[in-house]
């Protein structure tokens, strides 16, 4: 059986403040209502949450502007990785999402490996556009250069 609730705070998997949602009665009864995350659906509940909805919307707009600014900085960013290559031009290692995230962290960006949306590790030299998820619908694309340095030849 489903229960209708009004959200009191943003919950990424359910919705935003003031949204009317429908969840299982157990989830509503055991978690959302006792933790203060939602009201039971009523006209009184809708009136109580209207002010919070307006404040949350304003806060979301401000945060979105901040995330857009971060995305603009990331779009202008270029990273260079110097790697040893074989005679065929393949890297001995690979440039992975973790290495890119670590390089971004060194440049003072708050990202994780999951934010770097690299389809597969980079194994050859060249220029690669790498998508980075900033937040919500905000994404950026950084340019990653993989440059060859000569591997030491064995004598």
Secondary structure, DSSP 8 states (H G I E B T S, - for coil): -EEEEEESS-BTTTB-TT-EEEEEHHHIIIIITTTTSEEES-HHHHHHHHHHHHHHHHHHHHHHHHHHHHHHHHHT-EEEEEEEE-TTSEEEEEE-HHHHHHHHHHTT----TTTB--SS-EEESEEEEEEEEEETTEEEEEEEEEEEEE-----
